[in-house]
Amino acid sequence: MNEERKIEIEQVDAVDTPPRARVTPDFERKRDYLEGFLAAEKPALEANAPGGELQEAVIEALRSIYDPEIPVNIYELGLIYDVAITEDGDATVTMTLTTPHCPVAETMPGEVELRVLSVPGIRDAEVKLVWEPAWDPSKMSDEARLELGML
């Protein structure tokens, strides 16, 4: 009972990044609130171009996410730096936060990824959280400044 156990520790320099989960056609989704979005037809591939229908749909989805401390959506707030979509429908969103100490630093990128994945025609989404260039109020749109009384 009082037998002493030896714990072995292995120190490593690096670990391979685990593969990302992909939704394949043979995977059966459970019914959920996204059913209506998933049933929609995929837009034409030309929509992936900057300013295309698919990119505009992703931006519209991002406009539905609001910063919890500032009553403005994250797109108008200037937190979204880039939305890139490949021909296969993979979206990469480059974004920042108002500060590295933001209370939603752990949850906001996950919420952005879920909202982007809910757009019909998006196969996969990746959110890149960057700190350079740092966010400042000059990145806000005129609509956001007007909403906050800064104009």
C-alpha positions as CSV (number, residue, x, y, z in Angstrom):
1,M,0.0,0.0,0.0
2,N,2.8,2.4,0.8
3,E,4.7,1.3,-2.2
4,E,6.7,4.1,-3.7
5,R,6.1,4.9,-7.3
6,K,8.6,6.4,-9.6
7,I,7.4,9.1,-12.0
8,E,9.3,9.4,-15.2
9,I,9.5,12.7,-17.0
10,E,10.5,13.1,-20.6
11,Q,11.5,16.6,-21.8
12,V,11.0,17.4,-25.5
13,D,11.9,20.4,-27.6
14,A,8.8,20.4,-29.8
15,V,5.6,18.5,-30.5
16,D,4.0,18.0,-33.9
17,T,0.8,20.0,-34.5
18,P,-2.1,17.6,-34.4
19,P,-4.1,17.3,-37.6
20,R,-7.3,19.5,-37.9
21,A,-10.6,17.7,-37.9
22,R,-12.3,17.9,-41.3
23,V,-15.9,17.3,-42.1
24,T,-16.1,14.7,-44.9
25,P,-19.2,13.8,-47.0
26,D,-19.4,10.3,-45.3
27,F,-19.6,12.0,-41.9
28,E,-23.2,12.2,-40.7
29,R,-24.0,15.4,-38.9
30,K,-26.5,15.4,-36.0
31,R,-29.5,17.7,-36.4
32,D,-28.8,21.1,-35.0
33,Y,-29.6,24.7,-35.4
34,L,-27.3,24.9,-38.5
35,E,-29.6,22.6,-40.5
36,G,-31.1,25.4,-42.5
37,F,-27.6,26.8,-43.3
38,L,-26.2,23.4,-44.3
39,A,-29.2,22.7,-46.6
40,A,-28.5,25.8,-48.7
41,E,-26.9,25.4,-52.1
42,K,-23.2,26.2,-52.4
43,P,-22.6,29.4,-54.3
44,A,-20.5,29.5,-57.5
45,L,-16.8,29.3,-57.1
46,E,-16.3,32.9,-58.5
47,A,-17.9,34.1,-55.2
48,N,-14.6,33.3,-53.4
49,A,-12.9,36.2,-55.0
50,P,-12.4,39.3,-52.9
51,G,-15.7,41.2,-52.7
52,G,-17.5,38.0,-54.0
53,E,-20.8,36.7,-52.6
54,L,-19.1,34.2,-50.3
55,Q,-16.7,36.7,-48.8
56,E,-19.6,39.1,-48.3
57,A,-21.6,36.4,-46.5
58,V,-18.7,35.7,-44.2
59,I,-18.3,39.4,-43.4
60,E,-22.0,39.6,-42.7
61,A,-21.7,36.7,-40.3
62,L,-18.8,38.6,-38.6
63,R,-20.9,41.7,-38.2
64,S,-23.2,39.6,-36.0
65,I,-20.5,39.3,-33.3
66,Y,-20.3,42.1,-30.8
67,D,-17.5,43.1,-28.5
68,P,-18.8,42.5,-24.9
69,E,-17.4,45.8,-23.6
70,I,-18.1,48.0,-26.6
71,P,-21.5,48.0,-28.2
72,V,-20.2,47.7,-31.7
73,N,-19.7,44.6,-33.9
74,I,-16.1,43.3,-34.3
75,Y,-16.0,44.1,-38.1
76,E,-16.9,47.8,-37.7
77,L,-14.7,48.0,-34.7
78,G,-11.7,47.1,-37.0
79,L,-10.8,43.9,-35.3
80,I,-11.0,41.9,-38.5
81,Y,-7.9,42.6,-40.7
82,D,-8.5,40.1,-43.5
83,V,-11.0,37.5,-44.8
84,A,-9.5,35.2,-47.4
85,I,-11.4,32.3,-49.0
86,T,-9.8,29.6,-51.2
87,E,-11.5,28.0,-54.2
88,D,-12.3,25.0,-52.0
89,G,-14.3,27.2,-49.6
90,D,-11.7,27.3,-46.8
91,A,-11.8,30.6,-45.0
92,T,-8.9,32.3,-43.1
93,V,-9.8,35.2,-40.9
94,T,-7.0,37.3,-39.6
95,M,-8.0,39.3,-36.6
96,T,-6.8,41.0,-33.4
97,L,-8.4,42.1,-30.2
98,T,-8.5,45.6,-28.6
99,T,-5.9,44.4,-26.1
100,P,-4.0,41.2,-25.3
101,H,-5.7,41.3,-21.8
102,C,-9.2,41.3,-23.4
103,P,-11.5,39.2,-21.2
104,V,-12.7,37.3,-24.3
105,A,-9.2,36.6,-25.7
106,E,-9.8,32.8,-25.2
107,T,-13.4,32.6,-26.5
108,M,-13.6,35.3,-29.3
109,P,-11.5,33.4,-31.9
110,G,-13.6,30.3,-31.3
111,E,-16.8,32.2,-31.8
112,V,-15.5,33.8,-35.0
113,E,-14.6,30.3,-36.3
114,L,-18.1,28.9,-35.5
115,R,-19.8,31.9,-37.2
116,V,-17.7,31.6,-40.3
117,L,-18.3,27.9,-40.5
118,S,-22.1,28.5,-40.3
119,V,-22.0,30.4,-43.7
120,P,-23.2,28.1,-46.6
121,G,-20.3,27.3,-48.9
122,I,-17.6,27.4,-46.2
123,R,-15.9,24.0,-45.9
124,D,-13.4,24.9,-43.2
125,A,-12.4,28.0,-41.2
126,E,-9.2,29.1,-39.5
127,V,-8.8,32.1,-37.3
128,K,-5.4,33.7,-37.0
129,L,-5.1,36.0,-34.0
130,V,-2.4,38.6,-34.5
131,W,-1.0,41.5,-32.4
132,E,0.9,43.3,-35.2
133,P,-0.3,45.8,-36.2
134,A,-1.8,46.6,-32.8
135,W,-5.4,47.7,-32.8
136,D,-6.2,51.4,-32.1
137,P,-9.3,53.5,-32.4
138,S,-8.3,54.7,-35.9
139,K,-9.2,51.3,-37.2
140,M,-12.8,51.8,-36.4
141,S,-15.3,52.5,-39.2
142,D,-17.2,55.8,-39.3
143,E,-20.3,53.9,-38.3
144,A,-18.6,52.6,-35.2
145,R,-17.3,56.1,-34.3
146,L,-20.8,57.5,-34.7
147,E,-22.3,54.8,-32.5
148,L,-19.7,55.5,-29.8
149,G,-20.1,59.3,-30.0
150,M,-16.6,59.8,-31.3
151,L,-17.6,61.9,-34.4
